[in-house]
């Protein structure tokens, strides 16, 4: 279902009304038409996963699905990334207000960069293979970091950035702001904001359509995903999913993990309700759901495979390799538990 709007923003009342309408039109769970996923060119076989409350980072073999190495990074590590040549791993360590850099082969620390106060800072590497971008909420900026020189190169001012994703062209970074809710577009080459769209809801989760025309996101307290036009900021799509029968109708933490598997198939992980949904963005319909997840958090497509992806579960500290079938049903393949104890919040990760 597609819902068009004349305004780039929505009130809470309007959102609630739209969701109620959308829920009445959501189809029953059923396999959709066949959709073959094109394989990706680069094979990825390992991952670094942060265990937030264990102060550690685990390295995972994604083929055997086993934990290879674990090391202590410092209090509350949150987000890792890896250089293009797979030689350097960086991770935000929020308890110390720094980004730490490690040699991937030895896991010896190479250095660190002071950032200051941090909270749920998102970090990811750029296509050039040597630059990482950090969403620094308290500096109100995106920080561009040289992974080999281990220092800040430049910054782009943006209000309280949180979630960030890089578009398919590699030129634009899409940014969510939570405290002053908005979605912005940053041109990496021009080093400036080129679009800034305020929204009257708290955006969470972020996925960019492969053609970079639509930004998809979830929102706190709403069991739906929204599709925003990149150019105008108008909400073009509202796709609502009902809560499972064994969960409250609505929770604060809803769709935080979003990932495109092909040009129109979007996976959406609902942390609060412990569901993983498949959405067809071309038809605007919800086509499949699995509840074989436990407070799912991170979600990334696994390059070099036919429809496989990796997902983390906060509730049992597991990392799961799964597959989206041509009929868009989901099969959980193998899982591994990481960290050393319970409630460690295995959450953010990087595949390389």
MARFI-30462 format. One record per residue (C-alpha): x, y, z. Coordinates in pm, whole numbers, padded with zeros to 5 digits, always signed. Layout:
! MARFI-30462
XYZ
...
***
This chain:
! MARFI-30462
+00000+00000+00000
+00132+00345-00090
+00007+00654+00090
+00092+00992-00064
+00111+01314+00136
+00122+01678+00045
+00335+01777+00344
+00694+01664+00418
+00609+01617+00787
+00350+01422+00982
+00186+01490+01319
+00160+01208+01573
-00216+01201+01522
-00174+01173+01147
+00079+00893+01189
-00156+00702+01418
-00443+00742+01173
-00231+00626+00881
-00115+00319+01068
-00469+00224+01165
-00578+00252+00801
-00274+00060+00680
-00330-00221+00930
-00675-00283+00791
-00523-00341+00448
-00219-00548+00541
-00236-00888+00370
-00223-01217+00549
+00122-01366+00575
+00185-01553+00252
+00475-01617+00019
+00501-01361-00259
+00590-01408-00623
+00936-01540-00699
+01213-01281-00677
+01562-01405-00757
+01838-01221-00571
+02146-01135-00776
+02473-01250-00617
+02715-00982-00500
+03071-00963-00634
+03265-00968-00309
+03274-01268-00076
+03262-01190+00296
+03358-01460+00544
+03423-01290+00880
+03267-01039+01114
+03357-00836+01421
+03068-00819+01670
+03058-00594+01976
+02943-00735+02310
+02840-00406+02465
+02807-00499+02834
+03102-00740+02824
+03343-00465+02709
+03459-00701+02434
+03464-00759+02060
+03430-01105+01904
+03561-01218+01566
+03327-01462+01392
+03391-01711+01113
+03077-01667+00902
+03128-01995+00713
+03169-02225+01013
+02964-01985+01231
+03197-02003+01526
+03371-01751+01748
+03741-01730+01657
+03881-01467+01891
+03755-01228+02157
+03938-00930+02303
+03863-00659+02558
+03820-00319+02397
+03711-00111+02696
+03382-00011+02860
+03077-00011+02630
+03217-00072+02282
+02941+00005+02036
+03023+00013+01664
+03309-00146+01461
+03430-00093+01107
+03714-00236+00894
+03943-00077+00635
+03907-00176+00270
+04219-00392+00276
+04094-00572+00592
+04407-00471+00786
+04263-00223+01037
+03959-00253+01261
+03822+00053+01442
+03565+00046+01721
+03394+00317+01925
+03450+00276+02300
+03191+00497+02460
+03301+00446+02821
+03633+00612+02735
+03508+00854+02470
+03750+00726+02204
+03778+00536+01880
+04035+00255+01910
+04226+00106+01618
+04348-00256+01598
+04563-00463+01366
+04322-00725+01229
+04591-00996+01200
+04715-00969+01559
+04433-00777+01734
+04699-00556+01890
+04590-00201+01949
+04759+00043+01712
+04631+00367+01862
+04322+00566+01952
+04150+00895+01872
+03982+01109+02136
+03621+01200+02056
+03463+01301+02387
+03119+01217+02517
+02954+00942+02313
+02625+00754+02311
+02526+00493+02050
+02762+00647+01795
+02735+00489+01450
+03058+00422+01260
+03118+00288+00910
+03389+00283+00647
+03359+00462+00313
+03415+00307-00031
+03767+00456-00055
+03879+00187+00192
+04068+00420+00426
+03810+00666+00559
+03552+00601+00829
+03263+00829+00920
+03141+00867+01279
+02806+01021+01375
+02901+01231+01678
+02583+01341+01852
+02753+01562+02109
+02975+01738+01858
+02677+01780+01623
+02886+01660+01332
+02990+01374+01110
+03359+01308+01175
+03562+01173+00883
+03852+00961+01015
+04162+00825+00843
+04180+00460+00953
+04555+00433+00883
+04664+00768+01027
+04412+00723+01312
+04302+01085+01318
+04017+01310+01212
+04045+01446+00856
+03748+01683+00853
+03396+01724+00992
+03054+01817+00852
+02825+01994+01098
+02482+01832+01135
+02236+01841+01428
+02270+01544+01669
+02335+01272+01408
+02267+00909+01499
+02203+00640+01237
+02396+00668+00910
+02396+00473+00585
+02591+00514+00262
+02404+00507-00068
+02481+00272-00355
+02677+00535-00549
+02912+00587-00254
+02880+00965-00279
+02603+01039-00031
+02561+00965+00340
+02206+00951+00474
+02175+01066+00834
+01905+01048+01101
+01881+01306+01377
+01684+01195+01683
+01668+01491+01923
+01557+01734+01652
+01401+01465+01431
+01517+01489+01072
+01674+01299+00786
+01962+01464+00600
+02178+01389+00299
+02549+01471+00306
+02754+01497-00012
+03093+01341+00068
+03270+01513-00222
+03129+01858-00142
+03161+01799+00234
+02823+01955+00309
+02455+01886+00371
+02259+01895+00047
+01918+01792+00185
+01766+01834+00533
+01410+01712+00596
+01256+01758+00945
+01005+01489+01048
+00748+01490+01328
+00835+01145+01463
+01147+00983+01604
+01317+00801+01314
+01495+00473+01389
+01660+00229+01152
+01764+00333+00805
+01783+00177+00457
+01834+00347+00123
+01668+00218-00193
+01927+00099-00447
+01835+00387-00681
+01876+00632-00388
+01534+00787-00447
+01366+00667-00126
+01491+00666+00234
+01321+00395+00441
+01308+00414+00820
+01123+00295+01127
+00996+00508+01414
+00962+00471+01789
+00615+00360+01905
+00497+00279+01549
+00477-00073+01401
+00539+00050+01049
+00814+00152+00810
+00810+00479+00620
+00940+00566+00276
+01053+00928+00227
+01126+01094-00106
+01492+01203-00096
+01434+01519-00301
+01120+01659-00139
+01108+01502+00207
+00751+01385+00150
+00643+01058+00310
+00538+00854+00007
+00484+00516+00172
+00358+00385+00505
+00373+00006+00535
+00224-00115+00862
+00266-00455+01026
+00051-00572+01320
+00216-00677+01642
+00240-01054+01704
-00038-01200+01917
+00194-01261+02213
+00329-00903+02228
+00186-00565+02324
+00025-00371+02043
+00306-00115+02042
+00646-00061+02204
+00906+00212+02197
+01169-00001+02019
+01024-00119+01691
+01188-00139+01347
+01556-00056+01404
+01723-00303+01165
+01648-00242+00797
+01830-00388+00495
+01758-00423+00123
+01826-00772-00014
+01748-00676-00373
+01607-00365-00542
+01261-00403-00388
+01285-00655-00102
+01337-00494+00239
+01406-00686+00560
+01280-00516+00876
+01379-00635+01225
+01146-00532+01508
+01351-00532+01828
+01064-00477+02070
+00831-00741+01926
+01102-00993+01827
+00993-01029+01466
+01171-01020+01131
+00949-00906+00843
+00988-00910+00465
+00845-00613+00274
+00798-00567-00100
+00862-00195-00151
+00752-00213-00515
+00398-00319-00424
+00398-00168-00074
+00306-00497+00093
+00420-00705+00387
+00483-01058+00256
+00641-01274+00526
+00727-01284+00897
+00942-01505+01120
+00946-01494+01499
+01264-01705+01517
+01454-01402+01650
+01506-01260+02000
+01519-00879+02016
+01693-00856+01678
+01932-00564+01640
+02194-00551+01363
+02107-00672+01013
+02334-00680+00707
+02324-00850+00367
+02606-01101+00313
+02780-01014-00014
+02874-01293-00254
+02572-01506-00159
+02227-01568-00299
+01994-01396-00052
+02187-01464+00270
+02225-01218+00554
+02356-01186+00910
+02146-01076+01206
+02227-01030+01577
+01992-01106+01866
+02034-00894+02179
+01829-01126+02399
+02054-01434+02367
+02383-01279+02241
+02365-01474+01917
+02481-01408+01563
+02271-01584+01300
+02329-01660+00935
+01997-01676+00748
+01864-01697+00395
+01584-01529+00207
+01434-01781-00037
+01308-01690-00387
+00951-01698-00251
+01075-01454+00019
+01031-01683+00315
+01320-01687+00566
+01525-01984+00684
+01762-01958+00981
+02076-02151+00883
+02328-02147+01169
+02387-01943+01482
+02670-01883+01725
+02659-01733+02074
+02927-01470+02142
+03072-01317+02458
+03115-01469+02801
+02782-01434+02979
+02415-01340+02965
+02262-01008+02862
+02578-00881+02693
+02386-00722+02407
+02558-00855+02097
+02436-00585+01865
+02641-00392+01609
+02883-00566+01375
+03083-00531+01057
+03124-00796+00784
+03450-00824+00594
***
